[in-house]
């Protein structure tokens, strides 16, 4: 059973940085195997795409709202995926989820992902 565990969330002021991590457990065929993604859900809003990265770390995709501020990367030797978030804004406040896609290439829709973590809270104050 594949399990994803996020960490690194917290409470920061606007303009600060945070790095989220996501570790994968339970892969029988080894890592890397599939593309990975980050989504977020703010209170009262639907879950939205943030970033995605291919199985080998190429071709990252980003939501327009985070382009130039967020960077996703992966360390395949450690089964880890990262989301570096710089110049955080209050509107970035949300629960952030990492997910494993069913494909090798980055995906922007939640339906393309088959395993999800439980999420980590990011709160940005003004």
Backbone bond lengths (Angstrom), bond angles and torsions (degrees), N, CA, C in turn:
res aa  C-N    CA-C-N  psi(-1)  N-CA   C-N-CA  omega(-1)  CA-C   N-CA-C  phi
1 X - - - 1.458 - - 1.528 109.07 -
2 X 1.324 116.27 124.18 1.460 120.86 179.06 1.526 109.46 -76.70
3 X 1.297 115.80 132.51 1.462 121.84 175.80 1.509 109.58 -127.12
4 X 1.329 115.65 138.03 1.450 122.16 177.30 1.523 108.49 -118.44
5 X 1.312 116.31 133.31 1.458 121.12 -178.96 1.519 108.91 -128.84
6 X 1.327 115.68 118.67 1.457 121.52 178.45 1.524 110.45 -92.23
7 X 1.318 114.90 154.37 1.459 121.28 173.76 1.522 108.64 -154.34
8 X 1.331 115.35 166.70 1.453 120.38 174.76 1.514 115.33 106.30
9 X 1.323 117.03 -4.17 1.449 118.73 178.38 1.512 111.71 -69.97
10 X 1.331 115.78 171.34 1.458 119.59 179.50 1.506 111.31 170.87
11 X 1.324 114.37 -169.84 1.458 122.01 179.11 1.526 107.80 -110.77
12 X 1.320 116.05 123.55 1.466 121.15 -179.22 1.519 109.11 -137.13
13 X 1.314 114.47 166.23 1.462 119.23 175.62 1.528 110.25 -89.68
14 X 1.292 115.37 158.10 1.464 120.36 176.82 1.529 110.22 -55.49
15 X 1.324 114.75 138.10 1.449 120.33 -178.29 1.515 114.36 94.82
16 X 1.316 116.55 -13.70 1.465 120.85 -179.59 1.523 111.19 -80.57
17 X 1.332 114.80 177.53 1.464 121.93 179.64 1.517 110.58 -123.91
18 X 1.307 115.22 152.61 1.462 122.71 172.61 1.522 107.97 -143.10
19 X 1.325 115.77 151.36 1.447 119.79 172.82 1.522 108.93 -122.76
20 X 1.303 115.45 119.70 1.452 120.98 175.84 1.521 109.76 -91.97
21 X 1.319 115.25 145.22 1.460 121.25 176.47 1.510 109.54 -123.17
22 X 1.300 115.55 152.12 1.465 121.48 177.22 1.520 107.47 -140.62
23 X 1.325 115.98 120.70 1.451 120.62 179.10 1.519 109.24 -108.34
24 X 1.324 115.00 140.05 1.455 120.47 179.63 1.521 110.51 -104.60
25 X 1.306 115.38 134.69 1.455 122.13 176.33 1.521 109.37 -120.98
26 X 1.319 115.55 152.46 1.453 119.60 170.00 1.505 116.25 87.55
27 X 1.336 117.28 15.29 1.456 118.77 178.36 1.516 109.37 -79.89
28 X 1.314 117.11 125.42 1.454 120.15 -178.04 1.519 112.01 -87.77
29 X 1.319 116.88 -23.50 1.457 120.66 -176.72 1.511 112.48 -102.90
30 X 1.342 116.64 3.70 1.448 118.94 177.92 1.517 113.08 90.50
31 X 1.281 115.42 160.13 1.461 123.77 -179.55 1.497 107.42 -111.87
32 X 1.327 123.37 134.55 1.452 123.37 11.48 1.525 111.89 -87.43
33 X 1.303 114.65 152.42 1.441 116.36 173.56 1.525 112.90 -130.35
34 X 1.311 117.43 -34.02 1.452 119.35 -176.16 1.539 110.46 -141.58
35 X 1.305 114.80 169.81 1.460 119.67 173.00 1.525 109.89 -67.92
36 X 1.315 115.49 155.28 1.453 121.53 179.70 1.526 109.07 -125.37
37 X 1.311 115.31 154.76 1.456 118.80 -178.87 1.508 112.36 -142.65
38 X 1.319 114.38 163.77 1.462 123.12 174.60 1.527 108.26 -124.27
39 X 1.312 114.55 134.92 1.449 122.38 175.93 1.530 107.97 -129.12
40 X 1.305 116.49 165.95 1.457 119.94 175.88 1.524 109.92 -144.82
41 X 1.317 114.35 155.38 1.460 120.32 178.64 1.515 108.89 -139.55
42 X 1.318 114.83 117.77 1.459 121.65 177.33 1.526 109.02 -90.87
43 X 1.316 118.02 158.09 1.466 120.46 -179.63 1.525 111.39 -56.66
44 X 1.327 115.80 130.27 1.453 120.86 177.88 1.511 115.02 77.07
45 X 1.330 116.77 4.41 1.465 119.87 -178.91 1.527 110.62 -121.84
46 X 1.303 115.08 162.86 1.450 120.00 177.54 1.528 110.45 -78.97
47 X 1.317 114.41 157.44 1.459 119.64 176.47 1.528 108.95 -64.62
48 X 1.340 115.97 136.87 1.452 119.60 -177.96 1.522 111.18 -129.77
49 X 1.309 114.80 151.96 1.458 122.79 178.61 1.525 110.17 -68.92
50 X 1.339 115.10 140.82 1.460 120.68 176.75 1.531 110.28 -118.18
51 X 1.331 116.73 -54.94 1.460 120.30 -175.53 1.524 109.65 -159.68
52 X 1.326 114.84 156.61 1.462 119.93 177.02 1.512 109.20 -149.49
53 X 1.340 115.55 152.28 1.457 120.16 -177.56 1.529 108.69 -140.32
54 X 1.322 116.47 143.60 1.457 120.51 -176.85 1.527 111.16 -72.39
55 X 1.304 115.66 173.61 1.463 121.95 -175.77 1.528 111.95 -59.32
56 X 1.328 117.43 -31.21 1.470 120.63 -176.96 1.530 112.55 -105.94
57 X 1.307 116.93 10.18 1.454 119.94 175.93 1.516 114.59 91.04
58 X 1.290 117.01 -0.02 1.460 120.11 179.06 1.519 111.35 -89.99
59 X 1.299 115.06 171.97 1.464 125.08 170.20 1.516 113.65 52.72
60 X 1.324 119.61 49.70 1.461 118.38 176.04 1.520 111.62 -63.99
61 X 1.300 114.93 146.73 1.460 121.62 175.56 1.518 108.48 -123.61
62 X 1.331 114.91 146.48 1.449 120.29 -177.44 1.519 110.95 -135.94
63 X 1.320 115.39 148.93 1.447 119.93 169.27 1.519 108.98 -67.37
64 X 1.318 116.67 149.02 1.463 120.29 -178.69 1.519 111.53 -58.60
65 X 1.314 116.47 -33.39 1.462 120.75 -175.73 1.531 113.44 -68.70
66 X 1.340 117.29 -16.51 1.465 119.45 -177.51 1.517 112.68 -119.05
67 X 1.314 118.32 -4.07 1.464 121.05 -179.60 1.515 110.84 -57.43
68 X 1.329 115.12 134.46 1.451 120.56 -179.72 1.516 113.75 86.13
69 X 1.335 117.33 -12.61 1.475 120.69 179.25 1.527 111.95 -115.50
70 X 1.309 117.45 -34.90 1.466 122.44 -177.34 1.519 109.81 -108.38
71 X 1.333 114.97 146.03 1.458 121.39 176.04 1.526 109.05 -137.13
72 X 1.320 115.95 130.98 1.449 119.54 175.73 1.522 109.90 -107.34
73 X 1.309 116.37 144.25 1.458 121.52 179.66 1.518 108.27 -150.26
74 X 1.319 115.88 171.93 1.458 118.86 178.59 1.515 110.79 -144.68
75 X 1.303 115.34 149.23 1.453 123.38 175.16 1.523 105.88 -117.08
76 X 1.311 116.02 97.49 1.460 119.39 -173.39 1.520 112.55 -69.23
77 X 1.306 117.31 -25.79 1.460 120.21 178.78 1.527 111.54 -67.57
78 X 1.329 116.06 -24.05 1.464 120.91 -176.66 1.527 112.77 -112.66
79 X 1.315 117.82 6.30 1.477 121.68 -178.14 1.530 111.61 57.22
80 X 1.314 116.12 39.02 1.462 120.88 -175.86 1.520 111.72 -120.18
81 X 1.324 114.18 146.15 1.453 122.56 172.30 1.518 107.23 -127.58
82 X 1.331 116.63 142.71 1.452 120.91 -176.18 1.534 110.86 -123.79
83 X 1.321 113.57 154.54 1.459 120.81 169.26 1.518 106.84 -132.88
84 X 1.316 115.48 104.99 1.466 121.45 176.62 1.515 107.90 -86.83
85 X 1.324 115.78 122.39 1.461 120.78 -176.79 1.518 108.74 -118.29
86 X 1.322 116.49 115.69 1.458 122.56 179.81 1.512 110.43 -113.03
87 X 1.321 114.96 159.43 1.468 121.09 177.90 1.534 110.66 48.58
88 X 1.315 115.12 53.10 1.455 119.87 -176.73 1.519 111.61 -64.60
89 X 1.326 114.58 145.64 1.450 122.08 179.99 1.529 109.04 -118.52
90 X 1.315 117.06 160.52 1.455 120.24 -179.21 1.533 110.95 -59.69
91 X 1.315 116.08 -31.97 1.468 119.30 -179.75 1.530 113.16 -73.20
92 X 1.320 117.25 -4.82 1.469 120.49 173.93 1.528 111.63 -83.55
93 X 1.314 116.82 -6.29 1.460 119.98 179.44 1.525 110.31 -61.15
94 X 1.336 115.76 124.73 1.461 120.76 -176.86 1.525 108.95 -178.68
95 X 1.317 115.62 171.46 1.454 121.13 165.63 1.523 106.75 -89.36
96 X 1.329 115.45 127.84 1.454 121.08 -177.58 1.522 109.59 -103.74
97 X 1.333 114.73 133.40 1.456 121.75 -177.55 1.524 109.66 -120.73
98 X 1.322 116.53 139.61 1.455 118.88 167.56 1.524 107.62 -102.50
99 X 1.312 115.13 154.65 1.459 120.68 -175.67 1.522 109.90 -149.74
100 X 1.325 114.71 153.72 1.464 120.37 177.50 1.514 108.87 -106.12
101 X 1.323 115.13 127.21 1.465 119.98 -179.60 1.518 110.69 -78.99
102 X 1.330 114.86 166.00 1.448 120.38 174.70 1.520 112.62 -91.39
103 X 1.314 116.65 7.94 1.458 122.48 -176.81 1.530 110.56 -128.21
104 X 1.317 115.85 170.65 1.457 121.37 176.59 1.520 112.04 -84.68
105 X 1.331 116.32 -24.20 1.457 121.28 -175.06 1.526 111.01 -100.45
106 X 1.320 117.26 155.02 1.465 120.65 -176.74 1.522 112.32 -60.63
107 X 1.318 115.61 145.15 1.454 122.73 -178.74 1.523 109.95 -130.00
108 X 1.329 116.29 144.93 1.460 120.49 -176.43 1.519 113.88 -108.76
109 X 1.314 118.11 -5.48 1.457 120.58 -179.93 1.524 110.40 -109.66
110 X 1.320 115.83 142.38 1.458 120.44 -175.63 1.535 111.81 -64.50
111 X 1.322 116.94 -26.25 1.465 119.79 -179.29 1.526 112.76 -64.70
112 X 1.321 116.76 -18.84 1.462 121.34 -178.59 1.528 112.75 -81.64
113 X 1.318 116.73 -4.23 1.467 121.54 -174.41 1.522 109.88 -108.99
114 X 1.334 115.80 137.40 1.456 119.22 -176.35 1.523 114.45 -110.20
115 X 1.319 118.16 -18.04 1.461 120.98 176.95 1.517 109.61 -130.72
116 X 1.326 114.64 139.21 1.461 121.92 -175.64 1.523 110.51 -131.94
117 X 1.329 114.14 147.33 1.447 119.37 171.26 1.522 110.28 -83.47
118 X 1.330 115.65 178.39 1.465 120.43 -178.20 1.519 111.98 -86.92
119 X 1.298 118.08 -12.00 1.458 121.07 175.30 1.515 113.58 97.74
120 X 1.326 114.53 155.92 1.455 121.86 175.55 1.529 107.80 -136.06
121 X 1.322 115.95 136.65 1.464 121.06 -174.57 1.521 110.76 -82.15
122 X 1.321 114.84 132.23 1.461 122.41 172.30 1.522 107.40 -120.58
123 X 1.316 116.05 122.61 1.452 121.17 179.34 1.517 108.93 -123.53
124 X 1.324 115.85 124.06 1.466 121.56 -178.87 1.520 107.83 -114.71
125 X 1.313 116.18 119.59 1.455 120.92 -178.96 1.522 109.97 -101.12
126 X 1.324 115.03 154.70 1.470 119.83 -178.29 1.506 111.56 -86.52
